[in-house]
């Protein structure tokens, strides 16, 4: 049982890190001057990345809370 919880926590942490990395990269790309069309697409990507970060953190908190 403990191994399963540790695996779930590790996957949740990895999901958070991955989402944060995508968000960071998207913001860096937005700082470059690529044109209006690409900037609009990047804004959409940033919004979805922010949602994924929030969802991943919530899931991690939920898993971590049930472990205690």
HTML snippet that shows the backbone in 3Dmol.js (N, CA, C, O; Angstrom):
<script src="https://3Dmol.org/build/3Dmol-min.js"></script>
<div id="view" style="width:600px;height:400px;position:relative"></div>
<script>
const pdb = `
ATOM      1  N   UNK A   1       0.820  -1.195   0.000  1.00  0.00           N
ATOM      2  CA  UNK A   1       0.000   0.000   0.000  1.00  0.00           C
ATOM      3  C   UNK A   1       0.866   1.260   0.000  1.00  0.00           C
ATOM      4  O   UNK A   1       0.586   2.213  -0.727  1.00  0.00           O
ATOM      5  N   UNK A   2       1.917   1.257   0.821  1.00  0.00           N
ATOM      6  CA  UNK A   2       2.793   2.428   0.894  1.00  0.00           C
ATOM      7  C   UNK A   2       3.518   2.649  -0.435  1.00  0.00           C
ATOM      8  O   UNK A   2       3.731   3.787  -0.855  1.00  0.00           O
ATOM      9  N   UNK A   3       3.896   1.540  -1.094  1.00  0.00           N
ATOM     10  CA  UNK A   3       4.579   1.675  -2.386  1.00  0.00           C
ATOM     11  C   UNK A   3       3.667   2.311  -3.426  1.00  0.00           C
ATOM     12  O   UNK A   3       4.114   3.112  -4.247  1.00  0.00           O
ATOM     13  N   UNK A   4       2.394   1.951  -3.387  1.00  0.00           N
ATOM     14  CA  UNK A   4       1.437   2.517  -4.330  1.00  0.00           C
ATOM     15  C   UNK A   4       1.271   4.020  -4.092  1.00  0.00           C
ATOM     16  O   UNK A   4       1.223   4.801  -5.042  1.00  0.00           O
ATOM     17  N   UNK A   5       1.183   4.417  -2.829  1.00  0.00           N
ATOM     18  CA  UNK A   5       1.072   5.845  -2.512  1.00  0.00           C
ATOM     19  C   UNK A   5       2.324   6.610  -2.934  1.00  0.00           C
ATOM     20  O   UNK A   5       2.238   7.718  -3.462  1.00  0.00           O
ATOM     21  N   UNK A   6       3.489   6.004  -2.694  1.00  0.00           N
ATOM     22  CA  UNK A   6       4.738   6.658  -3.100  1.00  0.00           C
ATOM     23  C   UNK A   6       4.805   6.824  -4.614  1.00  0.00           C
ATOM     24  O   UNK A   6       5.274   7.846  -5.116  1.00  0.00           O
ATOM     25  N   UNK A   7       4.332   5.813  -5.335  1.00  0.00           N
ATOM     26  CA  UNK A   7       4.308   5.892  -6.788  1.00  0.00           C
ATOM     27  C   UNK A   7       3.356   6.990  -7.256  1.00  0.00           C
ATOM     28  O   UNK A   7       3.688   7.760  -8.158  1.00  0.00           O
ATOM     29  N   UNK A   8       2.183   7.061  -6.651  1.00  0.00           N
ATOM     30  CA  UNK A   8       1.215   8.101  -7.012  1.00  0.00           C
ATOM     31  C   UNK A   8       1.759   9.494  -6.701  1.00  0.00           C
ATOM     32  O   UNK A   8       1.580  10.424  -7.488  1.00  0.00           O
ATOM     33  N   UNK A   9       2.420   9.635  -5.559  1.00  0.00           N
ATOM     34  CA  UNK A   9       3.021  10.932  -5.207  1.00  0.00           C
ATOM     35  C   UNK A   9       4.116  11.319  -6.195  1.00  0.00           C
ATOM     36  O   UNK A   9       4.207  12.476  -6.605  1.00  0.00           O
ATOM     37  N   UNK A  10       4.942  10.358  -6.572  1.00  0.00           N
ATOM     38  CA  UNK A  10       6.016  10.635  -7.525  1.00  0.00           C
ATOM     39  C   UNK A  10       5.447  11.057  -8.876  1.00  0.00           C
ATOM     40  O   UNK A  10       5.947  11.994  -9.497  1.00  0.00           O
ATOM     41  N   UNK A  11       4.411  10.370  -9.327  1.00  0.00           N
ATOM     42  CA  UNK A  11       3.788  10.727 -10.602  1.00  0.00           C
ATOM     43  C   UNK A  11       3.147  12.107 -10.528  1.00  0.00           C
ATOM     44  O   UNK A  11       3.216  12.877 -11.486  1.00  0.00           O
ATOM     45  N   UNK A  12       2.526  12.422  -9.400  1.00  0.00           N
ATOM     46  CA  UNK A  12       1.889  13.733  -9.238  1.00  0.00           C
ATOM     47  C   UNK A  12       2.941  14.840  -9.206  1.00  0.00           C
ATOM     48  O   UNK A  12       2.742  15.901  -9.798  1.00  0.00           O
ATOM     49  N   UNK A  13       4.051  14.599  -8.522  1.00  0.00           N
ATOM     50  CA  UNK A  13       5.130  15.594  -8.486  1.00  0.00           C
ATOM     51  C   UNK A  13       5.702  15.818  -9.883  1.00  0.00           C
ATOM     52  O   UNK A  13       5.984  16.947 -10.284  1.00  0.00           O
ATOM     53  N   UNK A  14       5.864  14.722 -10.611  1.00  0.00           N
ATOM     54  CA  UNK A  14       6.380  14.815 -11.973  1.00  0.00           C
ATOM     55  C   UNK A  14       5.413  15.593 -12.867  1.00  0.00           C
ATOM     56  O   UNK A  14       5.840  16.383 -13.709  1.00  0.00           O
ATOM     57  N   UNK A  15       4.127  15.371 -12.683  1.00  0.00           N
ATOM     58  CA  UNK A  15       3.108  16.081 -13.459  1.00  0.00           C
ATOM     59  C   UNK A  15       3.175  17.585 -13.179  1.00  0.00           C
ATOM     60  O   UNK A  15       3.058  18.397 -14.097  1.00  0.00           O
ATOM     61  N   UNK A  16       3.365  17.951 -11.908  1.00  0.00           N
ATOM     62  CA  UNK A  16       3.481  19.370 -11.541  1.00  0.00           C
ATOM     63  C   UNK A  16       4.723  19.980 -12.187  1.00  0.00           C
ATOM     64  O   UNK A  16       4.650  21.056 -12.780  1.00  0.00           O
ATOM     65  N   UNK A  17       5.847  19.306 -12.074  1.00  0.00           N
ATOM     66  CA  UNK A  17       7.098  19.836 -12.637  1.00  0.00           C
ATOM     67  C   UNK A  17       6.996  19.999 -14.149  1.00  0.00           C
ATOM     68  O   UNK A  17       7.447  21.000 -14.707  1.00  0.00           O
ATOM     69  N   UNK A  18       6.394  19.000 -14.812  1.00  0.00           N
ATOM     70  CA  UNK A  18       6.246  19.062 -16.260  1.00  0.00           C
ATOM     71  C   UNK A  18       5.359  20.239 -16.673  1.00  0.00           C
ATOM     72  O   UNK A  18       5.673  20.960 -17.620  1.00  0.00           O
ATOM     73  N   UNK A  19       4.263  20.422 -15.962  1.00  0.00           N
ATOM     74  CA  UNK A  19       3.345  21.521 -16.277  1.00  0.00           C
ATOM     75  C   UNK A  19       4.016  22.869 -16.036  1.00  0.00           C
ATOM     76  O   UNK A  19       3.846  23.798 -16.826  1.00  0.00           O
ATOM     77  N   UNK A  20       4.777  22.980 -14.950  1.00  0.00           N
ATOM     78  CA  UNK A  20       5.487  24.230 -14.669  1.00  0.00           C
ATOM     79  C   UNK A  20       6.540  24.520 -15.735  1.00  0.00           C
ATOM     80  O   UNK A  20       6.739  25.673 -16.118  1.00  0.00           O
ATOM     81  N   UNK A  21       7.210  23.477 -16.211  1.00  0.00           N
ATOM     82  CA  UNK A  21       8.229  23.651 -17.242  1.00  0.00           C
ATOM     83  C   UNK A  21       7.607  24.120 -18.558  1.00  0.00           C
ATOM     84  O   UNK A  21       8.150  25.005 -19.220  1.00  0.00           O
ATOM     85  N   UNK A  22       6.477  23.533 -18.937  1.00  0.00           N
ATOM     86  CA  UNK A  22       5.788  23.959 -20.158  1.00  0.00           C
ATOM     87  C   UNK A  22       5.356  25.415 -20.033  1.00  0.00           C
ATOM     88  O   UNK A  22       5.484  26.190 -20.981  1.00  0.00           O
ATOM     89  N   UNK A  23       4.848  25.783 -18.870  1.00  0.00           N
ATOM     90  CA  UNK A  23       4.428  27.167 -18.643  1.00  0.00           C
ATOM     91  C   UNK A  23       5.617  28.122 -18.761  1.00  0.00           C
ATOM     92  O   UNK A  23       5.510  29.174 -19.391  1.00  0.00           O
ATOM     93  N   UNK A  24       6.734  27.761 -18.162  1.00  0.00           N
ATOM     94  CA  UNK A  24       7.931  28.605 -18.214  1.00  0.00           C
ATOM     95  C   UNK A  24       8.423  28.764 -19.651  1.00  0.00           C
ATOM     96  O   UNK A  24       8.744  29.872 -20.082  1.00  0.00           O
ATOM     97  N   UNK A  25       8.480  27.659 -20.389  1.00  0.00           N
ATOM     98  CA  UNK A  25       8.947  27.719 -21.780  1.00  0.00           C
ATOM     99  C   UNK A  25       8.014  28.560 -22.643  1.00  0.00           C
ATOM    100  O   UNK A  25       8.465  29.322 -23.499  1.00  0.00           O
ATOM    101  N   UNK A  26       6.725  28.418 -22.414  1.00  0.00           N
ATOM    102  CA  UNK A  26       5.750  29.191 -23.194  1.00  0.00           C
ATOM    103  C   UNK A  26       5.902  30.684 -22.936  1.00  0.00           C
ATOM    104  O   UNK A  26       5.829  31.492 -23.862  1.00  0.00           O
ATOM    105  N   UNK A  27       6.112  31.044 -21.678  1.00  0.00           N
ATOM    106  CA  UNK A  27       6.306  32.463 -21.351  1.00  0.00           C
ATOM    107  C   UNK A  27       7.588  33.005 -21.974  1.00  0.00           C
ATOM    108  O   UNK A  27       7.627  34.150 -22.425  1.00  0.00           O
ATOM    109  N   UNK A  28       8.640  32.178 -21.997  1.00  0.00           N
ATOM    110  CA  UNK A  28       9.890  32.606 -22.631  1.00  0.00           C
ATOM    111  C   UNK A  28       9.697  32.813 -24.129  1.00  0.00           C
ATOM    112  O   UNK A  28      10.226  33.766 -24.701  1.00  0.00           O
ATOM    113  N   UNK A  29       8.939  31.922 -24.760  1.00  0.00           N
ATOM    114  CA  UNK A  29       8.673  32.056 -26.191  1.00  0.00           C
ATOM    115  C   UNK A  29       7.839  33.298 -26.476  1.00  0.00           C
ATOM    116  O   UNK A  29       8.008  33.936 -27.515  1.00  0.00           O
ATOM    117  N   UNK A  30       6.937  33.644 -25.557  1.00  0.00           N
ATOM    118  CA  UNK A  30       6.103  34.826 -25.737  1.00  0.00           C
ATOM    119  C   UNK A  30       6.940  36.103 -25.699  1.00  0.00           C
ATOM    120  O   UNK A  30       6.611  37.089 -26.359  1.00  0.00           O
ATOM    121  N   UNK A  31       8.026  36.079 -24.921  1.00  0.00           N
ATOM    122  CA  UNK A  31       8.910  37.243 -24.833  1.00  0.00           C
ATOM    123  C   UNK A  31       9.654  37.507 -26.144  1.00  0.00           C
ATOM    124  O   UNK A  31      10.055  38.638 -26.417  1.00  0.00           O
ATOM    125  N   UNK A  32       9.838  36.455 -26.955  1.00  0.00           N
ATOM    126  CA  UNK A  32      10.477  36.636 -28.259  1.00  0.00           C
ATOM    127  C   UNK A  32       9.467  37.289 -29.206  1.00  0.00           C
ATOM    128  O   UNK A  32       8.259  37.119 -29.041  1.00  0.00           O
ATOM    129  N   UNK A  33       9.949  38.011 -30.166  1.00  0.00           N
ATOM    130  CA  UNK A  33       9.059  38.682 -31.119  1.00  0.00           C
ATOM    131  C   UNK A  33       8.819  37.757 -32.309  1.00  0.00           C
ATOM    132  O   UNK A  33       9.610  37.728 -33.251  1.00  0.00           O
ATOM    133  N   UNK A  34       7.714  36.997 -32.258  1.00  0.00           N
ATOM    134  CA  UNK A  34       7.440  35.998 -33.291  1.00  0.00           C
ATOM    135  C   UNK A  34       6.275  36.370 -34.192  1.00  0.00           C
ATOM    136  O   UNK A  34       6.058  35.711 -35.209  1.00  0.00           O
ATOM    137  N   UNK A  35       5.540  37.380 -33.859  1.00  0.00           N
ATOM    138  CA  UNK A  35       4.383  37.757 -34.657  1.00  0.00           C
ATOM    139  C   UNK A  35       3.089  37.561 -33.894  1.00  0.00           C
ATOM    140  O   UNK A  35       3.038  36.848 -32.892  1.00  0.00           O
ATOM    141  N   UNK A  36       2.047  38.207 -34.388  1.00  0.00           N
ATOM    142  CA  UNK A  36       0.766  38.227 -33.686  1.00  0.00           C
ATOM    143  C   UNK A  36       0.124  36.845 -33.628  1.00  0.00           C
ATOM    144  O   UNK A  36      -0.360  36.429 -32.575  1.00  0.00           O
ATOM    145  N   UNK A  37       0.117  36.136 -34.747  1.00  0.00           N
ATOM    146  CA  UNK A  37      -0.529  34.820 -34.789  1.00  0.00           C
ATOM    147  C   UNK A  37       0.080  33.844 -33.809  1.00  0.00           C
ATOM    148  O   UNK A  37      -0.633  33.114 -33.120  1.00  0.00           O
ATOM    149  N   UNK A  38       1.387  33.831 -33.748  1.00  0.00           N
ATOM    150  CA  UNK A  38       2.074  32.925 -32.827  1.00  0.00           C
ATOM    151  C   UNK A  38       1.844  33.364 -31.389  1.00  0.00           C
ATOM    152  O   UNK A  38       1.679  32.520 -30.509  1.00  0.00           O
ATOM    153  N   UNK A  39       1.831  34.673 -31.133  1.00  0.00           N
ATOM    154  CA  UNK A  39       1.585  35.166 -29.779  1.00  0.00           C
ATOM    155  C   UNK A  39       0.194  34.783 -29.283  1.00  0.00           C
ATOM    156  O   UNK A  39       0.024  34.450 -28.111  1.00  0.00           O
ATOM    157  N   UNK A  40      -0.798  34.828 -30.164  1.00  0.00           N
ATOM    158  CA  UNK A  40      -2.151  34.420 -29.771  1.00  0.00           C
ATOM    159  C   UNK A  40      -2.163  32.941 -29.406  1.00  0.00           C
ATOM    160  O   UNK A  40      -2.772  32.546 -28.412  1.00  0.00           O
ATOM    161  N   UNK A  41      -1.488  32.125 -30.215  1.00  0.00           N
ATOM    162  CA  UNK A  41      -1.408  30.694 -29.921  1.00  0.00           C
ATOM    163  C   UNK A  41      -0.671  30.454 -28.604  1.00  0.00           C
ATOM    164  O   UNK A  41      -1.056  29.581 -27.826  1.00  0.00           O
ATOM    165  N   UNK A  42       0.379  31.220 -28.358  1.00  0.00           N
ATOM    166  CA  UNK A  42       1.131  31.072 -27.113  1.00  0.00           C
ATOM    167  C   UNK A  42       0.293  31.478 -25.908  1.00  0.00           C
ATOM    168  O   UNK A  42       0.388  30.849 -24.854  1.00  0.00           O
ATOM    169  N   UNK A  43      -0.520  32.512 -26.042  1.00  0.00           N
ATOM    170  CA  UNK A  43      -1.396  32.924 -24.940  1.00  0.00           C
ATOM    171  C   UNK A  43      -2.363  31.799 -24.587  1.00  0.00           C
ATOM    172  O   UNK A  43      -2.620  31.536 -23.412  1.00  0.00           O
ATOM    173  N   UNK A  44      -2.890  31.147 -25.603  1.00  0.00           N
ATOM    174  CA  UNK A  44      -3.782  30.012 -25.371  1.00  0.00           C
ATOM    175  C   UNK A  44      -3.029  28.878 -24.684  1.00  0.00           C
ATOM    176  O   UNK A  44      -3.544  28.242 -23.764  1.00  0.00           O
ATOM    177  N   UNK A  45      -1.809  28.636 -25.141  1.00  0.00           N
ATOM    178  CA  UNK A  45      -0.986  27.583 -24.541  1.00  0.00           C
ATOM    179  C   UNK A  45      -0.655  27.911 -23.083  1.00  0.00           C
ATOM    180  O   UNK A  45      -0.644  27.021 -22.232  1.00  0.00           O
ATOM    181  N   UNK A  46      -0.390  29.176 -22.799  1.00  0.00           N
ATOM    182  CA  UNK A  46      -0.083  29.596 -21.432  1.00  0.00           C
ATOM    183  C   UNK A  46      -1.297  29.408 -20.527  1.00  0.00           C
ATOM    184  O   UNK A  46      -1.166  28.932 -19.400  1.00  0.00           O
ATOM    185  N   UNK A  47      -2.484  29.782 -21.021  1.00  0.00           N
ATOM    186  CA  UNK A  47      -3.700  29.591 -20.221  1.00  0.00           C
ATOM    187  C   UNK A  47      -3.921  28.116 -19.890  1.00  0.00           C
ATOM    188  O   UNK A  47      -4.237  27.772 -18.752  1.00  0.00           O
ATOM    189  N   UNK A  48      -3.755  27.257 -20.879  1.00  0.00           N
ATOM    190  CA  UNK A  48      -3.969  25.831 -20.622  1.00  0.00           C
ATOM    191  C   UNK A  48      -2.873  25.272 -19.716  1.00  0.00           C
ATOM    192  O   UNK A  48      -3.140  24.390 -18.900  1.00  0.00           O
ATOM    193  N   UNK A  49      -1.649  25.772 -19.850  1.00  0.00           N
ATOM    194  CA  UNK A  49      -0.564  25.323 -18.977  1.00  0.00           C
ATOM    195  C   UNK A  49      -0.819  25.748 -17.536  1.00  0.00           C
ATOM    196  O   UNK A  49      -0.546  24.989 -16.605  1.00  0.00           O
ATOM    197  N   UNK A  50      -1.343  26.959 -17.347  1.00  0.00           N
ATOM    198  CA  UNK A  50      -1.674  27.414 -15.992  1.00  0.00           C
ATOM    199  C   UNK A  50      -2.740  26.516 -15.370  1.00  0.00           C
ATOM    200  O   UNK A  50      -2.668  26.175 -14.189  1.00  0.00           O
ATOM    201  N   UNK A  51      -3.733  26.138 -16.182  1.00  0.00           N
ATOM    202  CA  UNK A  51      -4.774  25.233 -15.679  1.00  0.00           C
ATOM    203  C   UNK A  51      -4.185  23.886 -15.289  1.00  0.00           C
ATOM    204  O   UNK A  51      -4.549  23.314 -14.261  1.00  0.00           O
ATOM    205  N   UNK A  52      -3.264  23.377 -16.122  1.00  0.00           N
ATOM    206  CA  UNK A  52      -2.644  22.085 -15.814  1.00  0.00           C
ATOM    207  C   UNK A  52      -1.813  22.159 -14.540  1.00  0.00           C
ATOM    208  O   UNK A  52      -1.796  21.209 -13.758  1.00  0.00           O
ATOM    209  N   UNK A  53      -1.122  23.280 -14.320  1.00  0.00           N
ATOM    210  CA  UNK A  53      -0.339  23.450 -13.092  1.00  0.00           C
ATOM    211  C   UNK A  53      -1.264  23.433 -11.880  1.00  0.00           C
ATOM    212  O   UNK A  53      -0.986  22.752 -10.893  1.00  0.00           O
ATOM    213  N   UNK A  54      -2.356  24.174 -11.953  1.00  0.00           N
ATOM    214  CA  UNK A  54      -3.309  24.224 -10.835  1.00  0.00           C
ATOM    215  C   UNK A  54      -3.901  22.843 -10.577  1.00  0.00           C
ATOM    216  O   UNK A  54      -3.986  22.404  -9.430  1.00  0.00           O
ATOM    217  N   UNK A  55      -4.309  22.160 -11.644  1.00  0.00           N
ATOM    218  CA  UNK A  55      -4.888  20.823 -11.491  1.00  0.00           C
ATOM    219  C   UNK A  55      -3.882  19.832 -10.920  1.00  0.00           C
ATOM    220  O   UNK A  55      -4.216  19.023 -10.055  1.00  0.00           O
ATOM    221  N   UNK A  56      -2.646  19.903 -11.409  1.00  0.00           N
ATOM    222  CA  UNK A  56      -1.618  18.979 -10.930  1.00  0.00           C
ATOM    223  C   UNK A  56      -1.291  19.234  -9.461  1.00  0.00           C
ATOM    224  O   UNK A  56      -1.110  18.291  -8.690  1.00  0.00           O
ATOM    225  N   UNK A  57      -1.216  20.504  -9.075  1.00  0.00           N
ATOM    226  CA  UNK A  57      -0.949  20.821  -7.665  1.00  0.00           C
ATOM    227  C   UNK A  57      -2.103  20.370  -6.770  1.00  0.00           C
ATOM    228  O   UNK A  57      -1.883  19.874  -5.665  1.00  0.00           O
ATOM    229  N   UNK A  58      -3.328  20.544  -7.252  1.00  0.00           N
ATOM    230  CA  UNK A  58      -4.492  20.112  -6.471  1.00  0.00           C
ATOM    231  C   UNK A  58      -4.480  18.604  -6.290  1.00  0.00           C
ATOM    232  O   UNK A  58      -4.772  18.095  -5.208  1.00  0.00           O
ATOM    233  N   UNK A  59      -4.142  17.903  -7.349  1.00  0.00           N
ATOM    234  CA  UNK A  59      -4.090  16.438  -7.259  1.00  0.00           C
ATOM    235  C   UNK A  59      -2.990  15.994  -6.296  1.00  0.00           C
ATOM    236  O   UNK A  59      -3.187  15.077  -5.499  1.00  0.00           O
ATOM    237  N   UNK A  60      -1.833  16.649  -6.375  1.00  0.00           N
ATOM    238  CA  UNK A  60      -0.732  16.320  -5.470  1.00  0.00           C
ATOM    239  C   UNK A  60      -1.137  16.580  -4.028  1.00  0.00           C
ATOM    240  O   UNK A  60      -0.859  15.763  -3.149  1.00  0.00           O
ATOM    241  N   UNK A  61      -1.786  17.697  -3.778  1.00  0.00           N
ATOM    242  CA  UNK A  61      -2.244  18.022  -2.427  1.00  0.00           C
ATOM    243  C   UNK A  61      -3.251  16.995  -1.936  1.00  0.00           C
ATOM    244  O   UNK A  61      -3.213  16.587  -0.775  1.00  0.00           O
ATOM    245  N   UNK A  62      -4.138  16.584  -2.805  1.00  0.00           N
ATOM    246  CA  UNK A  62      -5.152  15.594  -2.442  1.00  0.00           C
ATOM    247  C   UNK A  62      -4.504  14.257  -2.091  1.00  0.00           C
ATOM    248  O   UNK A  62      -4.877  13.627  -1.101  1.00  0.00           O
ATOM    249  N   UNK A  63      -3.542  13.826  -2.893  1.00  0.00           N
ATOM    250  CA  UNK A  63      -2.852  12.561  -2.618  1.00  0.00           C
ATOM    251  C   UNK A  63      -2.053  12.676  -1.339  1.00  0.00           C
ATOM    252  O   UNK A  63      -2.078  11.770  -0.507  1.00  0.00           O
ATOM    253  N   UNK A  64      -1.337  13.790  -1.172  1.00  0.00           N
ATOM    254  CA  UNK A  64      -0.514  13.997   0.014  1.00  0.00           C
ATOM    255  C   UNK A  64      -1.376  14.056   1.268  1.00  0.00           C
ATOM    256  O   UNK A  64      -0.979  13.554   2.320  1.00  0.00           O
ATOM    257  N   UNK A  65      -2.554  14.666   1.164  1.00  0.00           N
ATOM    258  CA  UNK A  65      -3.446  14.776   2.315  1.00  0.00           C
ATOM    259  C   UNK A  65      -3.982  13.410   2.733  1.00  0.00           C
ATOM    260  O   UNK A  65      -4.107  13.140   3.928  1.00  0.00           O
ATOM    261  N   UNK A  66      -4.300  12.546   1.773  1.00  0.00           N
ATOM    262  CA  UNK A  66      -4.836  11.224   2.106  1.00  0.00           C
ATOM    263  C   UNK A  66      -3.777  10.325   2.706  1.00  0.00           C
ATOM    264  O   UNK A  66      -4.106   9.360   3.396  1.00  0.00           O
ATOM    265  N   UNK A  67      -2.507  10.622   2.456  1.00  0.00           N
ATOM    266  CA  UNK A  67      -1.430   9.796   2.990  1.00  0.00           C
ATOM    267  C   UNK A  67      -1.267   9.997   4.492  1.00  0.00           C
ATOM    268  O   UNK A  67      -0.841   9.082   5.198  1.00  0.00           O
ATOM    269  N   UNK A  68      -1.598  11.167   4.977  1.00  0.00           N
ATOM    270  CA  UNK A  68      -1.392  11.475   6.401  1.00  0.00           C
ATOM    271  C   UNK A  68      -2.361  10.796   7.281  1.00  0.00           C
ATOM    272  O   UNK A  68      -2.310  10.960   8.500  1.00  0.00           O
TER     273      UNK A  68
END
`;
const viewer = $3Dmol.createViewer("view");
viewer.addModel(pdb, "pdb");
viewer.setStyle({}, {cartoon: {color: "spectrum"}});
viewer.zoomTo();
viewer.render();
</script>
